[in-house]
Amino acid sequence: MNKFKTEVAEGLSQSPKSLPSKYFYDELGDALFVKIMHSSEYYLTRSELEIFTKKSNQIIDSLQVEKDNYFELIELGAGDGLKTKELLKCLQNRGFNFDYFPIDISQNALDKLEISLKEDLPTLGIQKRQGDYFETLASLKKSQYPKVIMFLGSNIGNMTDAVAAQFIYELGANLNTGDKLLLGVDLIKDASIVLPAYNDRQGITRAFNLNLLSRINKELGGEFDIEQFSHQPEYDEKEGIAKSFLVSLKKQKVFVQALDKAFEFQEGEKIATEISRKYNDEIIERLIEQTDFKMVEKLTDEKAFFANYIFTKS
Ligand SMILES: C[S@@+](CC[C@H](N)C(=O)[O-])C[C@H]1O[C@@H](n2cnc3c(N)ncnc32)[C@H](O)[C@@H]1O
């Protein structure tokens, strides 16, 4: 059974129901996410792009990579590489010796990224890899070159704190002393700023969330009537976690052919589709507590909406 099928079956059979957010990203999901990134409400991309535009030199200095020593720049969940390109340009201009290794679950996102990088940075060495980044951690050990791992866009916030801590631990266990981690995270702030980022006026996040059901319809012969589900974002500033749900608008049964199974929904029943954790220094410290990572630097945008932390593996 393919993984999508298994995980949909598991997620819709449990109570409360859930679907993994990594399945947002098919061709349509990738395009919708790029639109979200450019929406006026989605401050995350703008804030991190500001850091990369204004402070790439500072990032490079804090990464302490040596000019003549080849290193691997590996990005987990690279997406369209918008912010990364700022850093790549700066590294090339300063004459660093490296290749770029984008990893993404979406082959479509990787192919598009490669095409745009070849246009913008024709001499860049690119080695793309399709896969779930959880499953690619062990392969990092294969090469002994110095490494810089980038995990941007607050992607880590899609994991629960326990999973994120385990992920960072495993990442560290597959790196060598002196390797670096550049982690981009969204900072805890008022609901009036956070919530609209997951509920833009144009309805792009709504379409992005509902696309999960369309994907089940397309790939697994699902019979979801998209009109009978609504998009519901929630955010509790104290907890610091934005959550997205799909809510059944009526009592209904939905058959999924590939699973040969019908799933029952009560009116108002929720499917949890994504969490987006927001951070502060204390939460970050807790994440790396059990690992060999030490914090080297923290850079923020002017409004302090977003932070890029740099860690070194001791
Ligand atoms: C929210 S987007 C962010 C993209 C980019 N990091 C940025 O900051 O703009 C998440 C990206 O990670 C990819 N992704 C999500 N879950 C993944 C997983 N488990 N393994 C590999 N890639 C994943 C998606 O395909 C998408 O390109």
The ligand as an SDF file (V2000), in Angstrom:
LIG
                    3D

 27 29  0  0  0  0  0  0  0  0999 V2000
    5.5650   25.6320    4.0050 C   0  0  0  0  0  0  0  0  0  0  0  0
    6.5120   25.1830    2.5810 S   0  0  0  0  0  0  0  0  0  0  0  0
    7.9780   26.1120    2.9100 C   0  0  0  0  0  0  0  0  0  0  0  0
    8.9710   26.1220    1.8170 C   0  0  0  0  0  0  0  0  0  0  0  0
   10.3000   26.8070    2.1410 C   0  0  0  0  0  0  0  0  0  0  0  0
   11.0170   26.0970    3.2020 N   0  0  0  0  0  0  0  0  0  0  0  0
   10.0880   28.2330    2.5360 C   0  0  0  0  0  0  0  0  0  0  0  0
   10.4490   28.5810    3.6500 O   0  0  0  0  0  0  0  0  0  0  0  0
    9.5580   29.0010    1.7400 O   0  0  0  0  0  0  0  0  0  0  0  0
    6.9350   23.5390    2.9920 C   0  0  0  0  0  0  0  0  0  0  0  0
    7.7840   22.8090    1.9620 C   0  0  0  0  0  0  0  0  0  0  0  0
    8.2660   21.6100    2.5750 O   0  0  0  0  0  0  0  0  0  0  0  0
    7.8870   20.4740    1.8110 C   0  0  0  0  0  0  0  0  0  0  0  0
    7.5760   19.4160    2.7890 N   0  0  0  0  0  0  0  0  0  0  0  0
    6.5510   19.3760    3.6670 C   0  0  0  0  0  0  0  0  0  0  0  0
    6.6280   18.2720    4.4380 N   0  0  0  0  0  0  0  0  0  0  0  0
    7.7420   17.5980    4.0240 C   0  0  0  0  0  0  0  0  0  0  0  0
    8.3780   16.4030    4.4290 C   0  0  0  0  0  0  0  0  0  0  0  0
    7.8880   15.6660    5.4310 N   0  0  0  0  0  0  0  0  0  0  0  0
    9.5000   16.0250    3.7850 N   0  0  0  0  0  0  0  0  0  0  0  0
   10.0350   16.7610    2.7680 C   0  0  0  0  0  0  0  0  0  0  0  0
    9.4720   17.9210    2.3440 N   0  0  0  0  0  0  0  0  0  0  0  0
    8.3500   18.3370    2.9640 C   0  0  0  0  0  0  0  0  0  0  0  0
    6.7110   20.9150    0.9570 C   0  0  0  0  0  0  0  0  0  0  0  0
    6.6130   20.1890   -0.2450 O   0  0  0  0  0  0  0  0  0  0  0  0
    7.0210   22.3980    0.7180 C   0  0  0  0  0  0  0  0  0  0  0  0
    7.8010   22.5950   -0.4260 O   0  0  0  0  0  0  0  0  0  0  0  0
  1  2  1  0
  2  3  1  0
  2 10  1  0
  3  4  1  0
  4  5  1  0
  5  6  1  0
  5  7  1  0
  7  8  2  0
  7  9  1  0
 10 11  1  0
 11 12  1  0
 11 26  1  0
 12 13  1  0
 13 14  1  0
 13 24  1  0
 14 15  1  0
 14 23  1  0
 15 16  2  0
 16 17  1  0
 17 18  1  0
 17 23  2  0
 18 19  1  0
 18 20  2  0
 20 21  1  0
 21 22  2  0
 22 23  1  0
 24 25  1  0
 24 26  1  0
 26 27  1  0
M  CHG  2   2   1   9  -1
M  END
$$$$
